[in-house]
Amino acid sequence: MTQISYLLFQTVLAVTFLSCAAYVVFFISRKKEVRTIARRVLIFSGILQTAYIVSRYWLTGYAPVTSQHEAIAFFAWATTWAYLSFRWRYTVKNFGTFVSLLIFFLLVIAASVSRETAPLVPALQSLWLPVHAGVSLVAYGFLALGFCGGLMYLLQEKELKSKRFGYFFSRLPSLEALDQLNSHCLTAGFLFLTLGIVTGTMWAHQAWGTYWQWDPKETWSLITWFIYLIQVHQRITVGWRGKRAAVMAILGFCAVLFTLWGVTFLLGGAHSYAR
């Protein structure tokens, strides 16, 4: 089973690379048939990623979200399916190019860390594990889409401000479309992020008898949640849009990455098992 799981992950890497390459070719050539191929290959990658996660479950006997490798692979899976669900309802020009690059980057990072499995520590032996970790990583997937949209917005705005319509102008969506994308991703991501915080407090109470310990990862999760809360509040109350919203989407995602990786390696704490 270990060998099958290893081969599955290598196949995921290869297929995702092909999808990413096809999206880049479409970005350059703007041939619709290439985009169709890229999307179909990404769907196949998403199916393979699902199969890999299932294989890790059968290998370990518990939800595969407890190591750095598993968390990053699940993050890539969540980003893939968040994008595909978004693409099913909305069409945003060349969004797939940016998202596929991020997904492939995440999988390369997952490939660079240890894939070894280990027995669960007692605190993790709970049904809250797949609920809390899964919901949180799905939130990160939608917020990753917002990050990609924010980058696209800044690139397009730079083209428009310079009044020299160069390479990106004709290949990127309008600023209005990108701002709407940001709004949709922010709404979905913030909802799942809130559920992640709530389920985390319930799990903490079950495991340690207290809803909150101010563990470094808990603290940074709360900081990240407040960053996105500010974005949601300001968008609703004072109409935060445009460049400010795009910059905040990028900064918020930086906080997500620090919460997922930086805290574990720099600050440790009760969540430092995810190495």
C-alpha distance (Angstrom), angle and dihedral (degrees) to the residues before:
residue distance angle dihedral
M1 . . .
T2 3.81 . .
Q3 3.81 90.9 .
I4 3.81 92.1 48.0
S5 3.80 90.5 50.3
Y6 3.82 90.6 49.7
L7 3.82 92.5 49.7
L8 3.80 90.5 47.1
F9 3.79 91.6 55.1
Q10 3.80 92.2 47.8
T11 3.81 88.5 51.2
V12 3.80 90.4 49.4
L13 3.80 89.5 53.6
A14 3.80 92.8 49.2
V15 3.80 95.6 45.8
T16 3.81 92.7 45.8
F17 3.80 89.5 50.6
L18 3.82 89.8 52.9
S19 3.80 90.8 50.0
C20 3.80 91.1 47.8
A21 3.82 91.2 48.5
A22 3.80 91.3 49.1
Y23 3.81 91.4 50.8
V24 3.81 90.3 50.6
V25 3.81 90.2 50.1
F26 3.81 89.0 50.7
F27 3.81 90.4 48.6
I28 3.81 89.1 55.6
S29 3.81 100.5 36.7
R30 3.84 100.3 29.3
K31 3.80 90.7 -146.5
K32 3.80 109.1 156.3
E33 3.80 94.3 -149.1
V34 3.82 89.3 59.8
R35 3.81 90.2 52.3
T36 3.81 90.0 52.2
I37 3.80 90.7 52.0
A38 3.82 91.2 47.1
R39 3.80 92.1 51.7
R40 3.80 93.4 47.6
V41 3.79 91.4 49.5
L42 3.82 89.7 49.5
I43 3.80 89.8 52.2
F44 3.81 88.2 51.8
S45 3.81 88.4 49.5
G46 3.81 89.6 52.3
I47 3.80 90.5 52.3
L48 3.80 91.2 48.8
Q49 3.80 90.9 48.0
T50 3.81 88.5 53.3
A51 3.80 90.1 50.4
Y52 3.81 90.0 49.6
I53 3.79 92.6 52.2
V54 3.82 89.8 49.1
S55 3.82 89.8 49.7
R56 3.81 90.2 53.0
Y57 3.80 89.0 51.1
W58 3.80 91.9 52.7
L59 3.79 89.7 45.8
T60 3.82 95.8 52.0
G61 3.81 104.6 22.4
Y62 3.80 93.6 -130.3
A63 3.80 138.8 74.0
P64 3.84 107.2 -64.4
V65 3.81 97.9 -127.7
T66 3.80 102.7 94.3
S67 3.81 102.7 92.5
Q68 3.80 131.8 54.7
H69 3.80 90.5 -109.7
E70 3.79 93.2 51.1
A71 3.80 94.5 43.3
I72 3.81 93.1 50.8
A73 3.82 92.8 44.5
F74 3.81 89.5 50.3
F75 3.82 89.2 47.0
A76 3.83 89.2 54.4
W77 3.82 89.9 47.5
A78 3.82 91.3 50.4
T79 3.81 91.6 48.5
T80 3.81 91.2 48.9
W81 3.79 95.0 52.1
A82 3.80 93.3 38.7
Y83 3.80 87.7 57.5
L84 3.81 94.1 44.4
S85 3.82 91.3 49.5
F86 3.80 89.2 48.0
R87 3.82 91.8 47.3
W88 3.81 89.7 51.6
R89 3.82 89.8 63.6
Y90 3.82 104.5 26.5
T91 3.78 136.9 34.4
V92 3.81 116.9 -146.1
K93 3.78 115.3 175.1
N94 3.82 114.0 -108.9
F95 3.80 92.9 -12.1
G96 3.81 88.5 129.6
T97 3.80 91.8 61.0
F98 3.80 93.4 60.1
V99 3.81 94.6 40.1
S100 3.82 94.3 48.3
L101 3.80 90.3 51.9
L102 3.81 89.9 53.4
I103 3.82 92.6 46.7
F104 3.80 91.8 50.7
F105 3.82 90.5 47.2
L106 3.82 90.3 53.1
L107 3.80 91.6 49.7
V108 3.81 91.2 49.4
I109 3.82 88.7 53.1
A110 3.82 89.6 48.5
A111 3.81 89.0 51.8
S112 3.80 91.6 52.4
V113 3.82 96.6 58.6
S114 3.78 130.2 68.2
R115 3.81 116.9 -73.6
E116 3.80 93.5 -165.2
T117 3.78 118.4 131.4
A118 3.80 125.7 -137.9
P119 3.81 136.1 -174.9
L120 3.78 115.1 -87.6
V121 3.79 117.6 -101.2
P122 3.84 111.9 -122.0
A123 3.83 94.3 -103.0
L124 3.80 90.2 59.8
Q125 3.78 96.1 50.6
S126 3.78 94.0 98.2
L127 3.79 139.7 105.3
W128 3.80 86.0 -121.9
L129 3.82 89.2 72.2
P130 3.84 98.3 78.2
V131 3.82 91.6 35.7
H132 3.80 98.4 51.1
A133 3.81 98.6 35.3
G134 3.80 94.0 40.6
V135 3.80 95.0 49.9
S136 3.82 91.9 45.5
L137 3.80 93.3 51.0
V138 3.82 91.7 46.7
A139 3.82 86.4 54.2
Y140 3.80 89.2 52.2
G141 3.81 89.0 51.5
F142 3.81 92.7 58.1
L143 3.80 92.1 42.3
A144 3.82 88.1 52.3
L145 3.80 87.5 58.9
G146 3.80 88.6 52.7
F147 3.80 89.1 51.7
C148 3.82 91.3 53.5
G149 3.79 90.3 47.2
G150 3.81 90.3 50.2
L151 3.80 91.7 53.2
M152 3.79 90.8 49.0
Y153 3.81 90.4 49.4
L154 3.81 93.1 53.3
L155 3.81 92.1 47.3
Q156 3.79 92.1 50.1
E157 3.79 93.6 44.5
K158 3.80 90.2 51.9
E159 3.80 89.9 53.9
L160 3.80 91.9 49.5
K161 3.80 94.3 45.8
S162 3.78 93.1 51.1
K163 3.82 89.7 52.1
R164 3.77 86.5 -141.8
F165 3.75 103.8 111.9
G166 3.78 101.8 -149.6
Y167 3.77 138.3 162.4
F168 3.81 99.8 -42.9
F169 3.82 99.9 41.7
S170 3.80 97.2 78.6
R171 3.81 93.3 36.3
L172 3.80 99.4 52.6
P173 3.82 129.4 69.2
S174 3.79 123.6 -108.1
L175 3.80 118.4 -79.5
E176 3.80 89.3 -112.4
A177 3.81 92.1 55.1
L178 3.80 91.3 48.4
D179 3.80 91.6 48.8
Q180 3.81 90.3 52.2
L181 3.80 89.1 49.1
N182 3.81 89.0 53.0
S183 3.81 90.1 51.5
H184 3.82 94.4 50.6
C185 3.82 93.8 46.8
L186 3.80 92.4 45.1
T187 3.80 92.1 51.6
A188 3.81 94.8 49.3
G189 3.80 94.5 40.3
F190 3.80 94.2 48.2
L191 3.80 91.6 49.5
F192 3.81 92.6 53.5
L193 3.82 91.4 41.2
T194 3.80 89.8 55.5
L195 3.81 90.7 49.4
G196 3.80 88.1 50.2
I197 3.81 91.3 54.6
V198 3.81 92.2 47.1
T199 3.81 94.9 48.0
G200 3.80 89.4 45.7
T201 3.81 91.8 56.4
M202 3.82 90.8 48.3
W203 3.80 90.4 50.8
A204 3.82 91.7 47.3
H205 3.80 90.0 53.3
Q206 3.79 91.3 51.0
A207 3.82 94.0 46.3
W208 3.81 102.6 37.6
G209 3.80 106.0 13.0
T210 3.81 93.3 -113.8
Y211 3.80 131.3 88.5
W212 3.81 95.1 -140.0
Q213 3.82 134.1 23.1
W214 3.82 101.7 174.5
D215 3.78 88.1 -122.6
P216 3.85 109.4 172.2
K217 3.81 92.7 -107.8
E218 3.80 92.1 46.5
T219 3.78 89.7 49.5
W220 3.81 94.0 49.8
S221 3.79 91.1 44.8
L222 3.79 87.5 56.4
I223 3.82 91.9 46.7
T224 3.81 89.6 51.2
W225 3.80 90.4 48.5
F226 3.83 90.8 52.1
I227 3.82 90.9 49.9
Y228 3.79 89.5 56.7
L229 3.81 92.5 40.1
I230 3.82 88.3 58.1
Q231 3.80 89.5 51.5
V232 3.81 93.1 49.9
H233 3.82 92.5 44.8
Q234 3.79 94.6 47.3
R235 3.79 93.2 45.6
I236 3.81 91.1 52.5
T237 3.81 99.7 39.4
V238 3.79 106.5 33.3
G239 3.79 101.0 14.5
W240 3.80 100.5 -110.7
R241 3.79 103.6 -166.3
G242 3.75 141.8 139.1
K243 3.78 122.5 30.4
R244 3.80 95.3 -4.7
A245 3.80 91.6 55.0
A246 3.82 91.0 46.1
V247 3.81 92.6 51.6
M248 3.81 91.2 47.6
A249 3.83 90.4 50.8
I250 3.81 88.9 55.0
L251 3.82 93.9 45.4
G252 3.79 91.0 46.6
F253 3.79 90.9 53.1
C254 3.82 90.2 50.2
A255 3.82 86.5 57.0
V256 3.82 88.7 49.9
L257 3.81 91.4 53.9
F258 3.80 92.1 47.4
T259 3.81 90.3 49.6
L260 3.80 91.2 49.8
W261 3.82 99.1 43.0
G262 3.79 114.7 1.0
V263 3.78 97.5 57.4
T264 3.80 92.7 51.4
F265 3.80 95.0 53.1
L266 3.81 101.1 33.0
L267 3.79 105.7 33.2
G268 3.81 106.6 20.6
G269 3.79 116.7 -167.5
A270 3.79 134.0 145.9
H271 3.80 91.1 -37.1
S272 3.81 94.9 54.1
Y273 3.80 89.9 104.4
A274 3.82 87.9 87.2
R275 3.79 96.5 83.8
